[in-house]
Amino acid sequence: MNKKQRILYAAQEQFGKHGYAKTTMKMIADQAGVASGLVSHYYGNKDNLFLEAGGDLIDEMLEVLTDKAKEAETGLQAIGIFVKSYLEFTLAHKTTFPTLLRCSPFSDDYPDLDRHQIAAKFKELIDQITEYLEQGMADGSIEELPLAQTSFLVYGHIVGAVRTVFLAPYDSKGVFEEACHFIIRSIAKRDAEH
């Protein structure tokens, strides 16, 4: 991992652990083992680094999720793999993933942040869900549903499950598994005989 990558990873961990307001560029530099000026050199200011940290996580996640969903034979299977892989990704990246919770367009952790850039990155996830829904409607595995609204509802359900597991002060055992089942039950094509 080169210095620029170490800085980005350190930023993801620090923002994830402390949030935007309590994280300093010096904290990130110290964790990355680089001079403070190098953080600014590569990423400019704290806002840019915060957005870059979140955007990088989304890019990494999308690559993993779409790669796994290639195994699917139907749109419904692709949605199932996508959702399960998304939730698994959050657990595999427990120290960095909270950065996405903090910089997402669904968060008010730092209300003055210009969220257009990060909203565009999150929209890539929603667009991928839309693609799988379209595939499933075409192959008959998914009910005919309002596409845009269903994409947002599926993604909202994923976000809700993640926020519950990461942020709720009570036991949320089984939430991820039930979230996957709930989404699939909600969109799956019903047999004409039932």
C-alpha positions as CSV (number, residue, x, y, z in Angstrom):
1,M,0.0,0.0,0.0
2,N,1.5,3.3,-1.0
3,K,1.4,6.5,1.1
4,K,-1.7,7.9,-0.6
5,Q,-3.6,4.6,-0.1
6,R,-2.5,4.5,3.6
7,I,-3.8,8.0,4.1
8,L,-7.2,7.1,2.5
9,Y,-7.5,3.9,4.7
10,A,-6.5,5.9,7.8
11,A,-9.1,8.5,6.9
12,Q,-11.8,5.8,6.5
13,E,-10.9,4.4,10.0
14,Q,-10.7,7.7,11.7
15,F,-13.9,9.1,10.2
16,G,-15.6,5.8,10.9
17,K,-14.5,5.8,14.5
18,H,-14.7,9.5,15.4
19,G,-17.0,11.1,12.8
20,Y,-16.2,14.2,10.7
21,A,-16.1,16.8,13.4
22,K,-13.8,15.0,15.8
23,T,-11.3,13.7,13.2
24,T,-8.4,15.9,12.4
25,M,-6.0,15.8,9.5
26,K,-3.2,15.2,12.0
27,M,-5.0,12.2,13.4
28,I,-5.2,10.8,9.9
29,A,-1.5,11.6,9.2
30,D,-0.4,10.0,12.4
31,Q,-2.3,6.8,11.8
32,A,-1.0,6.6,8.2
33,G,2.5,7.3,9.4
34,V,3.0,10.3,7.1
35,A,3.7,14.0,7.5
36,S,0.6,16.1,8.0
37,G,1.4,18.2,4.9
38,L,1.2,15.0,2.8
39,V,-2.5,14.5,3.6
40,S,-3.3,18.0,2.3
41,H,-1.0,17.5,-0.7
42,Y,-2.9,14.4,-1.8
43,Y,-6.5,15.3,-0.7
44,G,-6.7,19.1,-0.2
45,N,-9.0,19.8,2.7
46,K,-10.9,17.7,5.2
47,D,-14.2,17.9,3.2
48,N,-12.5,16.5,0.1
49,L,-10.8,13.7,2.1
50,F,-14.1,12.8,3.8
51,L,-15.9,12.5,0.4
52,E,-13.0,10.6,-1.2
53,A,-12.9,8.2,1.8
54,G,-16.6,7.5,1.3
55,G,-16.5,7.3,-2.5
56,D,-13.5,4.9,-2.4
57,L,-15.5,2.5,-0.1
58,I,-18.5,2.6,-2.5
59,D,-16.2,1.8,-5.5
60,E,-14.7,-1.1,-3.6
61,M,-18.1,-2.4,-2.5
62,L,-19.6,-2.1,-6.0
63,E,-16.8,-4.1,-7.5
64,V,-17.2,-6.9,-4.9
65,L,-21.0,-6.9,-5.1
66,T,-21.3,-6.9,-8.9
67,D,-18.6,-9.5,-9.2
68,K,-20.4,-11.9,-6.8
69,A,-23.8,-11.2,-8.5
70,K,-22.4,-12.4,-11.8
71,E,-23.1,-16.0,-10.5
72,A,-26.9,-15.3,-10.6
73,E,-29.1,-16.8,-13.2
74,T,-32.0,-14.5,-12.6
75,G,-32.6,-10.9,-11.6
76,L,-34.1,-12.2,-8.3
77,Q,-31.0,-14.2,-7.5
78,A,-28.8,-11.2,-8.4
79,I,-30.7,-9.0,-5.9
80,G,-30.3,-11.7,-3.3
81,I,-26.6,-12.0,-3.8
82,F,-26.2,-8.2,-4.0
83,V,-28.1,-7.6,-0.7
84,K,-26.3,-10.5,1.1
85,S,-22.9,-9.3,-0.2
86,Y,-23.6,-5.7,0.8
87,L,-24.4,-6.7,4.3
88,E,-21.4,-9.1,4.5
89,F,-19.2,-6.3,3.2
90,T,-20.2,-4.0,6.0
91,L,-19.2,-6.6,8.6
92,A,-15.9,-7.4,6.9
93,H,-15.1,-3.7,7.0
94,K,-16.3,-2.8,10.5
95,T,-13.5,-0.3,11.1
96,T,-13.9,1.6,7.8
97,F,-17.6,1.1,6.8
98,P,-19.0,3.5,9.4
99,T,-17.5,6.3,7.3
100,L,-20.2,5.6,4.7
101,L,-22.9,5.9,7.5
102,R,-21.4,9.3,8.4
103,C,-21.0,10.8,4.9
104,S,-24.0,9.3,3.2
105,P,-26.8,11.5,1.8
106,F,-29.0,9.8,4.5
107,S,-26.9,11.2,7.4
108,D,-26.8,14.5,9.3
109,D,-23.4,13.8,10.9
110,Y,-22.0,16.8,9.1
111,P,-24.9,18.8,7.6
112,D,-22.8,21.5,5.9
113,L,-21.1,18.9,3.6
114,D,-21.9,19.3,-0.1
115,R,-23.5,15.9,-0.6
116,H,-23.9,16.0,-4.4
117,Q,-20.7,14.2,-5.0
118,I,-21.3,11.4,-2.5
119,A,-25.0,11.2,-3.5
120,A,-23.9,10.5,-7.0
121,K,-21.7,7.6,-5.7
122,F,-24.6,6.2,-3.6
123,K,-26.8,6.5,-6.7
124,E,-24.4,4.0,-8.4
125,L,-25.5,1.4,-5.8
126,I,-29.2,2.2,-6.5
127,D,-28.7,2.0,-10.2
128,Q,-27.2,-1.4,-9.8
129,I,-30.3,-2.5,-7.9
130,T,-32.4,-1.1,-10.7
131,E,-30.5,-3.1,-13.3
132,Y,-31.1,-6.3,-11.3
133,L,-34.8,-5.5,-10.9
134,E,-35.2,-4.8,-14.6
135,Q,-33.4,-8.2,-15.3
136,G,-35.8,-10.0,-12.9
137,M,-38.9,-8.4,-14.4
138,A,-37.7,-9.4,-17.8
139,D,-36.9,-13.0,-16.8
140,G,-40.1,-13.4,-14.8
141,S,-38.4,-13.9,-11.4
142,I,-39.5,-10.5,-10.0
143,E,-43.0,-9.0,-9.9
144,E,-43.8,-6.0,-12.2
145,L,-43.1,-3.2,-9.8
146,P,-42.6,0.6,-10.1
147,L,-38.9,0.4,-10.9
148,A,-37.5,3.7,-9.4
149,Q,-39.5,3.5,-6.2
150,T,-38.7,-0.2,-5.7
151,S,-35.0,0.4,-6.2
152,F,-35.0,3.1,-3.5
153,L,-37.1,1.0,-1.2
154,V,-34.7,-2.0,-1.5
155,Y,-31.8,0.3,-0.9
156,G,-33.5,2.0,2.0
157,H,-34.1,-1.4,3.6
158,I,-30.5,-2.3,3.3
159,V,-29.4,1.0,4.8
160,G,-31.9,0.6,7.6
161,A,-30.6,-2.9,8.4
162,V,-27.0,-1.6,8.4
163,R,-27.8,1.4,10.6
164,T,-29.6,-0.9,13.0
165,V,-26.7,-3.3,13.3
166,F,-24.1,-0.6,13.5
167,L,-25.9,2.1,15.5
168,A,-28.7,0.6,17.6
169,P,-28.0,0.3,21.3
170,Y,-29.9,-3.1,21.5
171,D,-29.3,-6.6,20.3
172,S,-29.9,-6.8,16.5
173,K,-29.0,-10.4,16.0
174,G,-30.5,-11.9,12.8
175,V,-31.4,-8.5,11.3
176,F,-29.2,-8.9,8.3
177,E,-30.5,-12.4,7.5
178,E,-34.1,-11.3,7.9
179,A,-33.4,-8.2,5.7
180,C,-32.3,-10.4,2.9
181,H,-35.4,-12.7,3.2
182,F,-37.7,-9.7,3.5
183,I,-36.4,-8.0,0.4
184,I,-36.7,-11.2,-1.7
185,R,-40.2,-12.0,-0.4
186,S,-41.3,-8.5,-1.2
187,I,-40.2,-8.5,-4.9
188,A,-40.3,-12.2,-5.9
189,K,-42.9,-13.1,-8.6
190,R,-45.8,-14.9,-7.0
191,D,-46.9,-18.2,-8.5
192,A,-50.1,-17.8,-10.5
193,E,-51.5,-20.9,-8.6
194,H,-51.2,-19.2,-5.2
